[in-house]
Amino acid sequence: MKAIEVKVFDNDLEKAMRILKKKIQNDGLFKRLKLKKSYEKPSEYRRRKEREAVRRQRIAASRAKRYR
């Protein structure tokens, strides 16, 4: 687990909280917490993993297509 830290400048807590929330969201912490909240059947787990893999492949293909 990596540490997430945000520096606060000029006591601007609102901006620091927005930055922290964005970093946590990009890290996937919210998604992991939501998944751990309740039991996930093995078949649902496999289906979700397959969907995520397809999504990653689709994103990688669109990025590769963009840089040709």
mmCIF file of the N, C-alpha and C atoms, coordinates in Angstrom:
data_MODEL
# 
_entry.id   MODEL 
# 
loop_
_atom_site.group_PDB 
_atom_site.id 
_atom_site.type_symbol 
_atom_site.label_atom_id 
_atom_site.label_alt_id 
_atom_site.label_comp_id 
_atom_site.label_asym_id 
_atom_site.label_entity_id 
_atom_site.label_seq_id 
_atom_site.pdbx_PDB_ins_code 
_atom_site.Cartn_x 
_atom_site.Cartn_y 
_atom_site.Cartn_z 
_atom_site.occupancy 
_atom_site.B_iso_or_equiv 
_atom_site.pdbx_formal_charge 
_atom_site.auth_seq_id 
_atom_site.auth_comp_id 
_atom_site.auth_asym_id 
_atom_site.auth_atom_id 
_atom_site.pdbx_PDB_model_num 
ATOM 1   N N  . MET A 1 1  ? 0.843   -1.177  0.000   1.00 0.00 ? 1  MET A N  1 
ATOM 2   C CA . MET A 1 1  ? 0.000   0.000   0.000   1.00 0.00 ? 1  MET A CA 1 
ATOM 3   C C  . MET A 1 1  ? 0.883   1.233   0.000   1.00 0.00 ? 1  MET A C  1 
ATOM 4   N N  . LYS A 1 2  ? 0.629   2.122   -0.923  1.00 0.00 ? 2  LYS A N  1 
ATOM 5   C CA . LYS A 1 2  ? 1.429   3.337   -0.998  1.00 0.00 ? 2  LYS A CA 1 
ATOM 6   C C  . LYS A 1 2  ? 0.740   4.472   -0.252  1.00 0.00 ? 2  LYS A C  1 
ATOM 7   N N  . ALA A 1 3  ? 1.546   5.360   0.266   1.00 0.00 ? 3  ALA A N  1 
ATOM 8   C CA . ALA A 1 3  ? 1.014   6.491   1.021   1.00 0.00 ? 3  ALA A CA 1 
ATOM 9   C C  . ALA A 1 3  ? 0.567   7.585   0.055   1.00 0.00 ? 3  ALA A C  1 
ATOM 10  N N  . ILE A 1 4  ? -0.565  8.176   0.357   1.00 0.00 ? 4  ILE A N  1 
ATOM 11  C CA . ILE A 1 4  ? -1.075  9.292   -0.433  1.00 0.00 ? 4  ILE A CA 1 
ATOM 12  C C  . ILE A 1 4  ? -0.963  10.528  0.444   1.00 0.00 ? 4  ILE A C  1 
ATOM 13  N N  . GLU A 1 5  ? -0.228  11.514  -0.057  1.00 0.00 ? 5  GLU A N  1 
ATOM 14  C CA . GLU A 1 5  ? -0.098  12.729  0.741   1.00 0.00 ? 5  GLU A CA 1 
ATOM 15  C C  . GLU A 1 5  ? -0.372  13.953  -0.117  1.00 0.00 ? 5  GLU A C  1 
ATOM 16  N N  . VAL A 1 6  ? -0.904  14.964  0.544   1.00 0.00 ? 6  VAL A N  1 
ATOM 17  C CA . VAL A 1 6  ? -1.250  16.217  -0.122  1.00 0.00 ? 6  VAL A CA 1 
ATOM 18  C C  . VAL A 1 6  ? -0.702  17.351  0.725   1.00 0.00 ? 6  VAL A C  1 
ATOM 19  N N  . LYS A 1 7  ? -0.022  18.269  0.081   1.00 0.00 ? 7  LYS A N  1 
ATOM 20  C CA . LYS A 1 7  ? 0.515   19.429  0.805   1.00 0.00 ? 7  LYS A CA 1 
ATOM 21  C C  . LYS A 1 7  ? -0.522  20.550  0.773   1.00 0.00 ? 7  LYS A C  1 
ATOM 22  N N  . VAL A 1 8  ? -0.675  21.228  1.911   1.00 0.00 ? 8  VAL A N  1 
ATOM 23  C CA . VAL A 1 8  ? -1.631  22.331  2.031   1.00 0.00 ? 8  VAL A CA 1 
ATOM 24  C C  . VAL A 1 8  ? -0.850  23.639  1.996   1.00 0.00 ? 8  VAL A C  1 
ATOM 25  N N  . PHE A 1 9  ? -1.204  24.496  1.057   1.00 0.00 ? 9  PHE A N  1 
ATOM 26  C CA . PHE A 1 9  ? -0.557  25.801  0.934   1.00 0.00 ? 9  PHE A CA 1 
ATOM 27  C C  . PHE A 1 9  ? -1.540  26.895  1.350   1.00 0.00 ? 9  PHE A C  1 
ATOM 28  N N  . ASP A 1 10 ? -1.064  27.843  2.119   1.00 0.00 ? 10 ASP A N  1 
ATOM 29  C CA . ASP A 1 10 ? -1.848  29.008  2.544   1.00 0.00 ? 10 ASP A CA 1 
ATOM 30  C C  . ASP A 1 10 ? -3.147  28.620  3.237   1.00 0.00 ? 10 ASP A C  1 
ATOM 31  N N  . ASN A 1 11 ? -3.149  27.544  3.998   1.00 0.00 ? 11 ASN A N  1 
ATOM 32  C CA . ASN A 1 11 ? -4.331  27.066  4.735   1.00 0.00 ? 11 ASN A CA 1 
ATOM 33  C C  . ASN A 1 11 ? -5.547  26.874  3.838   1.00 0.00 ? 11 ASN A C  1 
ATOM 34  N N  . ASP A 1 12 ? -5.323  26.505  2.587   1.00 0.00 ? 12 ASP A N  1 
ATOM 35  C CA . ASP A 1 12 ? -6.415  26.283  1.635   1.00 0.00 ? 12 ASP A CA 1 
ATOM 36  C C  . ASP A 1 12 ? -6.843  24.813  1.713   1.00 0.00 ? 12 ASP A C  1 
ATOM 37  N N  . LEU A 1 13 ? -7.637  24.487  2.740   1.00 0.00 ? 13 LEU A N  1 
ATOM 38  C CA . LEU A 1 13 ? -8.063  23.107  2.963   1.00 0.00 ? 13 LEU A CA 1 
ATOM 39  C C  . LEU A 1 13 ? -9.037  22.613  1.899   1.00 0.00 ? 13 LEU A C  1 
ATOM 40  N N  . GLU A 1 14 ? -9.856  23.491  1.371   1.00 0.00 ? 14 GLU A N  1 
ATOM 41  C CA . GLU A 1 14 ? -10.824 23.087  0.347   1.00 0.00 ? 14 GLU A CA 1 
ATOM 42  C C  . GLU A 1 14 ? -10.106 22.523  -0.878  1.00 0.00 ? 14 GLU A C  1 
ATOM 43  N N  . LYS A 1 15 ? -9.093  23.238  -1.324  1.00 0.00 ? 15 LYS A N  1 
ATOM 44  C CA . LYS A 1 15 ? -8.331  22.788  -2.495  1.00 0.00 ? 15 LYS A CA 1 
ATOM 45  C C  . LYS A 1 15 ? -7.586  21.490  -2.178  1.00 0.00 ? 15 LYS A C  1 
ATOM 46  N N  . ALA A 1 16 ? -7.012  21.396  -0.981  1.00 0.00 ? 16 ALA A N  1 
ATOM 47  C CA . ALA A 1 16 ? -6.289  20.186  -0.590  1.00 0.00 ? 16 ALA A CA 1 
ATOM 48  C C  . ALA A 1 16 ? -7.229  18.980  -0.533  1.00 0.00 ? 16 ALA A C  1 
ATOM 49  N N  . MET A 1 17 ? -8.443  19.182  -0.049  1.00 0.00 ? 17 MET A N  1 
ATOM 50  C CA . MET A 1 17 ? -9.417  18.079  0.009   1.00 0.00 ? 17 MET A CA 1 
ATOM 51  C C  . MET A 1 17 ? -9.818  17.627  -1.388  1.00 0.00 ? 17 MET A C  1 
ATOM 52  N N  . ARG A 1 18 ? -9.999  18.580  -2.314  1.00 0.00 ? 18 ARG A N  1 
ATOM 53  C CA . ARG A 1 18 ? -10.320 18.218  -3.698  1.00 0.00 ? 18 ARG A CA 1 
ATOM 54  C C  . ARG A 1 18 ? -9.193  17.406  -4.320  1.00 0.00 ? 18 ARG A C  1 
ATOM 55  N N  . ILE A 1 19 ? -7.955  17.831  -4.082  1.00 0.00 ? 19 ILE A N  1 
ATOM 56  C CA . ILE A 1 19 ? -6.792  17.124  -4.630  1.00 0.00 ? 19 ILE A CA 1 
ATOM 57  C C  . ILE A 1 19 ? -6.704  15.728  -4.029  1.00 0.00 ? 19 ILE A C  1 
ATOM 58  N N  . LEU A 1 20 ? -6.920  15.616  -2.704  1.00 0.00 ? 20 LEU A N  1 
ATOM 59  C CA . LEU A 1 20 ? -6.869  14.312  -2.035  1.00 0.00 ? 20 LEU A CA 1 
ATOM 60  C C  . LEU A 1 20 ? -7.943  13.377  -2.576  1.00 0.00 ? 20 LEU A C  1 
ATOM 61  N N  . LYS A 1 21 ? -9.147  13.875  -2.744  1.00 0.00 ? 21 LYS A N  1 
ATOM 62  C CA . LYS A 1 21 ? -10.236 13.055  -3.255  1.00 0.00 ? 21 LYS A CA 1 
ATOM 63  C C  . LYS A 1 21 ? -9.919  12.555  -4.660  1.00 0.00 ? 21 LYS A C  1 
ATOM 64  N N  . LYS A 1 22 ? -9.358  13.421  -5.492  1.00 0.00 ? 22 LYS A N  1 
ATOM 65  C CA . LYS A 1 22 ? -9.005  13.034  -6.858  1.00 0.00 ? 22 LYS A CA 1 
ATOM 66  C C  . LYS A 1 22 ? -7.904  11.968  -6.850  1.00 0.00 ? 22 LYS A C  1 
ATOM 67  N N  . LYS A 1 23 ? -6.907  12.127  -5.972  1.00 0.00 ? 23 LYS A N  1 
ATOM 68  C CA . LYS A 1 23 ? -5.827  11.144  -5.881  1.00 0.00 ? 23 LYS A CA 1 
ATOM 69  C C  . LYS A 1 23 ? -6.356  9.785   -5.415  1.00 0.00 ? 23 LYS A C  1 
ATOM 70  N N  . ILE A 1 24 ? -7.253  9.804   -4.430  1.00 0.00 ? 24 ILE A N  1 
ATOM 71  C CA . ILE A 1 24 ? -7.833  8.561   -3.930  1.00 0.00 ? 24 ILE A CA 1 
ATOM 72  C C  . ILE A 1 24 ? -8.661  7.891   -5.014  1.00 0.00 ? 24 ILE A C  1 
ATOM 73  N N  . GLN A 1 25 ? -9.406  8.678   -5.763  1.00 0.00 ? 25 GLN A N  1 
ATOM 74  C CA . GLN A 1 25 ? -10.238 8.126   -6.833  1.00 0.00 ? 25 GLN A CA 1 
ATOM 75  C C  . GLN A 1 25 ? -9.379  7.527   -7.934  1.00 0.00 ? 25 GLN A C  1 
ATOM 76  N N  . ASN A 1 26 ? -8.301  8.206   -8.312  1.00 0.00 ? 26 ASN A N  1 
ATOM 77  C CA . ASN A 1 26 ? -7.406  7.695   -9.344  1.00 0.00 ? 26 ASN A CA 1 
ATOM 78  C C  . ASN A 1 26 ? -6.681  6.441   -8.878  1.00 0.00 ? 26 ASN A C  1 
ATOM 79  N N  . ASP A 1 27 ? -6.422  6.333   -7.596  1.00 0.00 ? 27 ASP A N  1 
ATOM 80  C CA . ASP A 1 27 ? -5.744  5.165   -7.040  1.00 0.00 ? 27 ASP A CA 1 
ATOM 81  C C  . ASP A 1 27 ? -6.668  3.950   -7.002  1.00 0.00 ? 27 ASP A C  1 
ATOM 82  N N  . GLY A 1 28 ? -7.973  4.187   -7.008  1.00 0.00 ? 28 GLY A N  1 
ATOM 83  C CA . GLY A 1 28 ? -8.927  3.082   -6.985  1.00 0.00 ? 28 GLY A CA 1 
ATOM 84  C C  . GLY A 1 28 ? -9.336  2.657   -5.583  1.00 0.00 ? 28 GLY A C  1 
ATOM 85  N N  . LEU A 1 29 ? -9.024  3.457   -4.594  1.00 0.00 ? 29 LEU A N  1 
ATOM 86  C CA . LEU A 1 29 ? -9.337  3.101   -3.215  1.00 0.00 ? 29 LEU A CA 1 
ATOM 87  C C  . LEU A 1 29 ? -10.840 3.049   -2.973  1.00 0.00 ? 29 LEU A C  1 
ATOM 88  N N  . PHE A 1 30 ? -11.577 4.017   -3.506  1.00 0.00 ? 30 PHE A N  1 
ATOM 89  C CA . PHE A 1 30 ? -13.032 4.022   -3.318  1.00 0.00 ? 30 PHE A CA 1 
ATOM 90  C C  . PHE A 1 30 ? -13.655 2.764   -3.897  1.00 0.00 ? 30 PHE A C  1 
ATOM 91  N N  . LYS A 1 31 ? -13.165 2.365   -5.068  1.00 0.00 ? 31 LYS A N  1 
ATOM 92  C CA . LYS A 1 31 ? -13.703 1.174   -5.727  1.00 0.00 ? 31 LYS A CA 1 
ATOM 93  C C  . LYS A 1 31 ? -13.423 -0.078  -4.896  1.00 0.00 ? 31 LYS A C  1 
ATOM 94  N N  . ARG A 1 32 ? -12.194 -0.183  -4.360  1.00 0.00 ? 32 ARG A N  1 
ATOM 95  C CA . ARG A 1 32 ? -11.842 -1.348  -3.532  1.00 0.00 ? 32 ARG A CA 1 
ATOM 96  C C  . ARG A 1 32 ? -12.682 -1.392  -2.259  1.00 0.00 ? 32 ARG A C  1 
ATOM 97  N N  . LEU A 1 33 ? -12.909 -0.234  -1.639  1.00 0.00 ? 33 LEU A N  1 
ATOM 98  C CA . LEU A 1 33 ? -13.717 -0.196  -0.419  1.00 0.00 ? 33 LEU A CA 1 
ATOM 99  C C  . LEU A 1 33 ? -15.158 -0.608  -0.704  1.00 0.00 ? 33 LEU A C  1 
ATOM 100 N N  . LYS A 1 34 ? -15.685 -0.152  -1.824  1.00 0.00 ? 34 LYS A N  1 
ATOM 101 C CA . LYS A 1 34 ? -17.059 -0.499  -2.191  1.00 0.00 ? 34 LYS A CA 1 
ATOM 102 C C  . LYS A 1 34 ? -17.182 -2.000  -2.430  1.00 0.00 ? 34 LYS A C  1 
ATOM 103 N N  . LEU A 1 35 ? -16.186 -2.596  -3.085  1.00 0.00 ? 35 LEU A N  1 
ATOM 104 C CA . LEU A 1 35 ? -16.224 -4.034  -3.351  1.00 0.00 ? 35 LEU A CA 1 
ATOM 105 C C  . LEU A 1 35 ? -16.099 -4.854  -2.068  1.00 0.00 ? 35 LEU A C  1 
ATOM 106 N N  . LYS A 1 36 ? -15.331 -4.374  -1.106  1.00 0.00 ? 36 LYS A N  1 
ATOM 107 C CA . LYS A 1 36 ? -15.135 -5.108  0.141   1.00 0.00 ? 36 LYS A CA 1 
ATOM 108 C C  . LYS A 1 36 ? -16.315 -4.970  1.099   1.00 0.00 ? 36 LYS A C  1 
ATOM 109 N N  . LYS A 1 37 ? -17.217 -4.037  0.804   1.00 0.00 ? 37 LYS A N  1 
ATOM 110 C CA . LYS A 1 37 ? -18.336 -3.773  1.706   1.00 0.00 ? 37 LYS A CA 1 
ATOM 111 C C  . LYS A 1 37 ? -19.271 -4.980  1.817   1.00 0.00 ? 37 LYS A C  1 
ATOM 112 N N  . SER A 1 38 ? -19.449 -5.693  0.707   1.00 0.00 ? 38 SER A N  1 
ATOM 113 C CA . SER A 1 38 ? -20.366 -6.823  0.738   1.00 0.00 ? 38 SER A CA 1 
ATOM 114 C C  . SER A 1 38 ? -19.727 -8.018  0.028   1.00 0.00 ? 38 SER A C  1 
ATOM 115 N N  . TYR A 1 39 ? -20.306 -9.195  0.233   1.00 0.00 ? 39 TYR A N  1 
ATOM 116 C CA . TYR A 1 39 ? -19.791 -10.420 -0.362  1.00 0.00 ? 39 TYR A CA 1 
ATOM 117 C C  . TYR A 1 39 ? -20.063 -10.429 -1.857  1.00 0.00 ? 39 TYR A C  1 
ATOM 118 N N  . GLU A 1 40 ? -19.080 -10.897 -2.602  1.00 0.00 ? 40 GLU A N  1 
ATOM 119 C CA . GLU A 1 40 ? -19.217 -11.010 -4.047  1.00 0.00 ? 40 GLU A CA 1 
ATOM 120 C C  . GLU A 1 40 ? -19.069 -12.486 -4.421  1.00 0.00 ? 40 GLU A C  1 
ATOM 121 N N  . LYS A 1 41 ? -20.087 -13.008 -5.072  1.00 0.00 ? 41 LYS A N  1 
ATOM 122 C CA . LYS A 1 41 ? -20.047 -14.411 -5.467  1.00 0.00 ? 41 LYS A CA 1 
ATOM 123 C C  . LYS A 1 41 ? -18.896 -14.645 -6.437  1.00 0.00 ? 41 LYS A C  1 
ATOM 124 N N  . PRO A 1 42 ? -18.323 -15.854 -6.426  1.00 0.00 ? 42 PRO A N  1 
ATOM 125 C CA . PRO A 1 42 ? -17.211 -16.140 -7.340  1.00 0.00 ? 42 PRO A CA 1 
ATOM 126 C C  . PRO A 1 42 ? -17.562 -15.923 -8.812  1.00 0.00 ? 42 PRO A C  1 
ATOM 127 N N  . SER A 1 43 ? -18.788 -16.264 -9.205  1.00 0.00 ? 43 SER A N  1 
ATOM 128 C CA . SER A 1 43 ? -19.178 -16.057 -10.603 1.00 0.00 ? 43 SER A CA 1 
ATOM 129 C C  . SER A 1 43 ? -19.236 -14.562 -10.928 1.00 0.00 ? 43 SER A C  1 
ATOM 130 N N  . GLU A 1 44 ? -19.706 -13.741 -9.980  1.00 0.00 ? 44 GLU A N  1 
ATOM 131 C CA . GLU A 1 44 ? -19.741 -12.291 -10.191 1.00 0.00 ? 44 GLU A CA 1 
ATOM 132 C C  . GLU A 1 44 ? -18.332 -11.721 -10.253 1.00 0.00 ? 44 GLU A C  1 
ATOM 133 N N  . TYR A 1 45 ? -17.451 -12.279 -9.417  1.00 0.00 ? 45 TYR A N  1 
ATOM 134 C CA . TYR A 1 45 ? -16.061 -11.849 -9.403  1.00 0.00 ? 45 TYR A CA 1 
ATOM 135 C C  . TYR A 1 45 ? -15.412 -12.099 -10.767 1.00 0.00 ? 45 TYR A C  1 
ATOM 136 N N  . ARG A 1 46 ? -15.620 -13.308 -11.307 1.00 0.00 ? 46 ARG A N  1 
ATOM 137 C CA . ARG A 1 46 ? -15.050 -13.645 -12.621 1.00 0.00 ? 46 ARG A CA 1 
ATOM 138 C C  . ARG A 1 46 ? -15.618 -12.749 -13.706 1.00 0.00 ? 46 ARG A C  1 
ATOM 139 N N  . ARG A 1 47 ? -16.924 -12.532 -13.674 1.00 0.00 ? 47 ARG A N  1 
ATOM 140 C CA . ARG A 1 47 ? -17.564 -11.680 -14.670 1.00 0.00 ? 47 ARG A CA 1 
ATOM 141 C C  . ARG A 1 47 ? -17.028 -10.246 -14.604 1.00 0.00 ? 47 ARG A C  1 
ATOM 142 N N  . ARG A 1 48 ? -16.860 -9.734  -13.396 1.00 0.00 ? 48 ARG A N  1 
ATOM 143 C CA . ARG A 1 48 ? -16.350 -8.374  -13.228 1.00 0.00 ? 48 ARG A CA 1 
ATOM 144 C C  . ARG A 1 48 ? -14.915 -8.272  -13.732 1.00 0.00 ? 48 ARG A C  1 
ATOM 145 N N  . LYS A 1 49 ? -14.104 -9.282  -13.416 1.00 0.00 ? 49 LYS A N  1 
ATOM 146 C CA . LYS A 1 49 ? -12.718 -9.269  -13.868 1.00 0.00 ? 49 LYS A CA 1 
ATOM 147 C C  . LYS A 1 49 ? -12.642 -9.321  -15.393 1.00 0.00 ? 49 LYS A C  1 
ATOM 148 N N  . GLU A 1 50 ? -13.497 -10.114 -16.019 1.00 0.00 ? 50 GLU A N  1 
ATOM 149 C CA . GLU A 1 50 ? -13.519 -10.184 -17.486 1.00 0.00 ? 50 GLU A CA 1 
ATOM 150 C C  . GLU A 1 50 ? -13.920 -8.849  -18.089 1.00 0.00 ? 50 GLU A C  1 
ATOM 151 N N  . ARG A 1 51 ? -14.957 -8.210  -17.501 1.00 0.00 ? 51 ARG A N  1 
ATOM 152 C CA . ARG A 1 51 ? -15.386 -6.899  -17.997 1.00 0.00 ? 51 ARG A CA 1 
ATOM 153 C C  . ARG A 1 51 ? -14.262 -5.872  -17.875 1.00 0.00 ? 51 ARG A C  1 
ATOM 154 N N  . GLU A 1 52 ? -13.548 -5.896  -16.745 1.00 0.00 ? 52 GLU A N  1 
ATOM 155 C CA . GLU A 1 52 ? -12.456 -4.956  -16.545 1.00 0.00 ? 52 GLU A CA 1 
ATOM 156 C C  . GLU A 1 52 ? -11.338 -5.197  -17.551 1.00 0.00 ? 52 GLU A C  1 
ATOM 157 N N  . ALA A 1 53 ? -11.039 -6.466  -17.844 1.00 0.00 ? 53 ALA A N  1 
ATOM 158 C CA . ALA A 1 53 ? -9.990  -6.794  -18.813 1.00 0.00 ? 53 ALA A CA 1 
ATOM 159 C C  . ALA A 1 53 ? -10.376 -6.307  -20.204 1.00 0.00 ? 53 ALA A C  1 
ATOM 160 N N  . VAL A 1 54 ? -11.637 -6.506  -20.579 1.00 0.00 ? 54 VAL A N  1 
ATOM 161 C CA . VAL A 1 54 ? -12.108 -6.047  -21.891 1.00 0.00 ? 54 VAL A CA 1 
ATOM 162 C C  . VAL A 1 54 ? -12.018 -4.529  -21.973 1.00 0.00 ? 54 VAL A C  1 
ATOM 163 N N  . ARG A 1 55 ? -12.380 -3.865  -20.895 1.00 0.00 ? 55 ARG A N  1 
ATOM 164 C CA . ARG A 1 55 ? -12.326 -2.408  -20.863 1.00 0.00 ? 55 ARG A CA 1 
ATOM 165 C C  . ARG A 1 55 ? -10.880 -1.924  -21.005 1.00 0.00 ? 55 ARG A C  1 
ATOM 166 N N  . ARG A 1 56 ? -9.944  -2.563  -20.283 1.00 0.00 ? 56 ARG A N  1 
ATOM 167 C CA . ARG A 1 56 ? -8.539  -2.185  -20.391 1.00 0.00 ? 56 ARG A CA 1 
ATOM 168 C C  . ARG A 1 56 ? -8.026  -2.386  -21.812 1.00 0.00 ? 56 ARG A C  1 
ATOM 169 N N  . GLN A 1 57 ? -8.410  -3.506  -22.445 1.00 0.00 ? 57 GLN A N  1 
ATOM 170 C CA . GLN A 1 57 ? -7.986  -3.773  -23.817 1.00 0.00 ? 57 GLN A CA 1 
ATOM 171 C C  . GLN A 1 57 ? -8.546  -2.735  -24.782 1.00 0.00 ? 57 GLN A C  1 
ATOM 172 N N  . ARG A 1 58 ? -9.815  -2.364  -24.591 1.00 0.00 ? 58 ARG A N  1 
ATOM 173 C CA . ARG A 1 58 ? -10.447 -1.377  -25.453 1.00 0.00 ? 58 ARG A CA 1 
ATOM 174 C C  . ARG A 1 58 ? -9.747  -0.023  -25.320 1.00 0.00 ? 58 ARG A C  1 
ATOM 175 N N  . ILE A 1 59 ? -9.416  0.357   -24.094 1.00 0.00 ? 59 ILE A N  1 
ATOM 176 C CA . ILE A 1 59 ? -8.728  1.630   -23.862 1.00 0.00 ? 59 ILE A CA 1 
ATOM 177 C C  . ILE A 1 59 ? -7.337  1.596   -24.476 1.00 0.00 ? 59 ILE A C  1 
ATOM 178 N N  . ALA A 1 60 ? -6.609  0.482   -24.299 1.00 0.00 ? 60 ALA A N  1 
ATOM 179 C CA . ALA A 1 60 ? -5.268  0.350   -24.873 1.00 0.00 ? 60 ALA A CA 1 
ATOM 180 C C  . ALA A 1 60 ? -5.323  0.397   -26.394 1.00 0.00 ? 60 ALA A C  1 
ATOM 181 N N  . ALA A 1 61 ? -6.333  -0.237  -26.987 1.00 0.00 ? 61 ALA A N  1 
ATOM 182 C CA . ALA A 1 61 ? -6.468  -0.222  -28.447 1.00 0.00 ? 61 ALA A CA 1 
ATOM 183 C C  . ALA A 1 61 ? -6.743  1.175   -28.956 1.00 0.00 ? 61 ALA A C  1 
ATOM 184 N N  . SER A 1 62 ? -7.592  1.923   -28.244 1.00 0.00 ? 62 SER A N  1 
ATOM 185 C CA . SER A 1 62 ? -7.897  3.279   -28.706 1.00 0.00 ? 62 SER A CA 1 
ATOM 186 C C  . SER A 1 62 ? -6.678  4.180   -28.565 1.00 0.00 ? 62 SER A C  1 
ATOM 187 N N  . ARG A 1 63 ? -5.855  3.971   -27.526 1.00 0.00 ? 63 ARG A N  1 
ATOM 188 C CA . ARG A 1 63 ? -4.633  4.753   -27.374 1.00 0.00 ? 63 ARG A CA 1 
ATOM 189 C C  . ARG A 1 63 ? -3.632  4.403   -28.456 1.00 0.00 ? 63 ARG A C  1 
ATOM 190 N N  . ALA A 1 64 ? -3.507  3.110   -28.760 1.00 0.00 ? 64 ALA A N  1 
ATOM 191 C CA . ALA A 1 64 ? -2.579  2.677   -29.809 1.00 0.00 ? 64 ALA A CA 1 
ATOM 192 C C  . ALA A 1 64 ? -3.014  3.235   -31.156 1.00 0.00 ? 64 ALA A C  1 
ATOM 193 N N  . LYS A 1 65 ? -4.309  3.244   -31.394 1.00 0.00 ? 65 LYS A N  1 
ATOM 194 C CA . LYS A 1 65 ? -4.863  3.748   -32.652 1.00 0.00 ? 65 LYS A CA 1 
ATOM 195 C C  . LYS A 1 65 ? -4.585  5.246   -32.791 1.00 0.00 ? 65 LYS A C  1 
ATOM 196 N N  . ARG A 1 66 ? -4.630  5.955   -31.689 1.00 0.00 ? 66 ARG A N  1 
ATOM 197 C CA . ARG A 1 66 ? -4.421  7.387   -31.700 1.00 0.00 ? 66 ARG A CA 1 
ATOM 198 C C  . ARG A 1 66 ? -2.983  7.746   -32.080 1.00 0.00 ? 66 ARG A C  1 
ATOM 199 N N  . TYR A 1 67 ? -2.013  6.908   -31.684 1.00 0.00 ? 67 TYR A N  1 
ATOM 200 C CA . TYR A 1 67 ? -0.600  7.226   -31.898 1.00 0.00 ? 67 TYR A CA 1 
ATOM 201 C C  . TYR A 1 67 ? -0.019  6.556   -33.134 1.00 0.00 ? 67 TYR A C  1 
ATOM 202 N N  . ARG A 1 68 ? -0.824  6.041   -34.028 1.00 0.00 ? 68 ARG A N  1 
ATOM 203 C CA . ARG A 1 68 ? -0.294  5.455   -35.269 1.00 0.00 ? 68 ARG A CA 1 
ATOM 204 C C  . ARG A 1 68 ? 0.043   6.497   -36.259 1.00 0.00 ? 68 ARG A C  1 
# 
